[in-house]
Amino acid sequence: MVESLSGVKLYNDMLLAADSGQLTSLYLLDLTASFDTVDHDLLLLRLERQFGLQAVALQCFRSYFSGRSFRVLYCNRSSSAVHIVCSVLHGSVLGPRVFIFYTADLADKFKSSSTK
């Protein structure tokens, strides 16, 4: 229901802008696979510089992201291990929060502009 209401508001805003002769553009951001593309080094840098994490706290995050791998088991056969070099864990409590930290500057960019 929320998506349809926001879509109606967007459509209405665009019609009002067109009626008053204003130019309208629409930018869409697809975050479908976004958890899979989080760069660990960049995230750790942001946690340190933007959010002030230091020493033990930063080391905990570094440890959380390093040395992870997975393999698929199907019909008692196992694939070779794939080492994870980017992404946050799906289904974890920490995953969504870490992703918010990772994209925090994106929200700031929108707030500093006249974008609705």
C-alpha positions as a printed Julia matrix, in Angstrom:
116×3 Matrix{Float64}:
  0.0     0.0     0.0
  2.81    2.42    0.86
  4.48    1.9    -2.53
  1.28    2.71   -4.4
  0.65    5.84   -2.3
  4.18    7.13   -2.86
  3.8     6.34   -6.59
  0.58    8.36   -6.72
  2.28   11.28   -4.94
  5.21   11.11   -7.35
  2.89   11.07  -10.35
  0.87   13.97   -8.93
  4.03   16.02   -8.25
  5.21   15.42  -11.81
  1.84   16.49  -13.24
  1.81   19.65  -11.12
  5.34   20.5   -12.24
  4.41   19.96  -15.9
  1.29   22.12  -15.5
  3.42   24.95  -14.16
  6.0    24.58  -16.96
  8.74   23.08  -14.82
 11.14   20.42  -16.03
 10.9    17.08  -14.24
 13.31   14.19  -14.17
 13.11   10.88  -12.37
 16.13    8.99  -11.08
 15.69    5.42   -9.92
 18.21    3.54   -7.82
 18.09   -0.25   -7.99
 19.35   -1.73   -4.73
 18.27   -5.29   -5.51
 21.71   -6.87   -5.17
 23.23   -4.11   -3.09
 24.16   -6.31   -0.11
 26.31   -8.35   -2.49
 28.4    -5.39   -3.64
 29.58   -3.87   -0.34
 33.33   -3.33   -0.57
 34.85   -4.36    2.78
 37.87   -2.04    2.58
 35.69    0.97    1.73
 33.22    0.07    4.49
 36.0    -0.2     7.07
 37.39    3.15    5.94
 33.96    4.76    6.33
 33.44    3.21    9.75
 36.75    4.7    10.82
 36.57    8.15    9.21
 32.85    8.95    9.16
 31.71    7.16   12.31
 34.87    7.32   14.4
 35.35    3.61   15.07
 38.83    2.87   16.35
 41.01    0.14   17.77
 39.05   -2.83   19.1
 35.69   -1.86   17.57
 37.21   -1.43   14.13
 39.18   -4.67   14.52
 35.94   -6.52   15.37
 34.4    -5.37   12.09
 37.59   -6.25   10.19
 37.48   -9.74   11.69
 33.76  -10.06   10.94
 34.36   -9.44    7.21
 37.63  -11.3     6.68
 38.2   -14.96    6.0
 34.64  -15.77    4.95
 33.85  -18.37    2.32
 31.04  -20.64    1.27
 30.46  -23.84   -0.61
 27.35  -25.54   -1.96
 26.37  -29.03   -0.9
 24.0   -30.87   -3.23
 23.27  -34.6    -3.31
 26.19  -35.28   -0.96
 28.61  -33.5    -3.33
 30.34  -30.3    -2.37
 31.53  -27.47   -4.57
 34.92  -25.88   -4.12
 35.11  -23.04   -1.63
 34.38  -19.51   -2.84
 36.09  -16.79   -0.82
 33.92  -13.75   -0.15
 35.71  -10.5    -0.97
 32.7    -8.21   -0.79
 29.12   -8.23    0.58
 27.42   -8.27    3.95
 25.82  -11.37    5.35
 22.23  -11.94    4.31
 19.83  -12.72    7.11
 22.14  -11.46    9.83
 21.1    -8.87   12.38
 24.18   -6.81   11.6
 23.83   -6.91    7.78
 21.17   -4.2     7.31
 22.83   -1.89    9.85
 26.22   -2.24    8.2
 24.63   -1.5     4.83
 23.12    1.7     6.27
 26.61    2.75    7.42
 27.95    1.95    3.96
 25.34    4.09    2.17
 25.11    6.9     4.75
 26.82    9.46    2.52
 24.3     8.76   -0.24
 21.47   10.03    1.97
 23.56   13.12    2.82
 23.99   13.88   -0.89
 20.23   13.89   -1.39
 19.63   16.02    1.72
 22.11   18.66    0.54
 20.44   18.99   -2.85
 17.02   20.29   -3.79
 15.98   16.79   -4.84
 12.61   15.5    -3.68
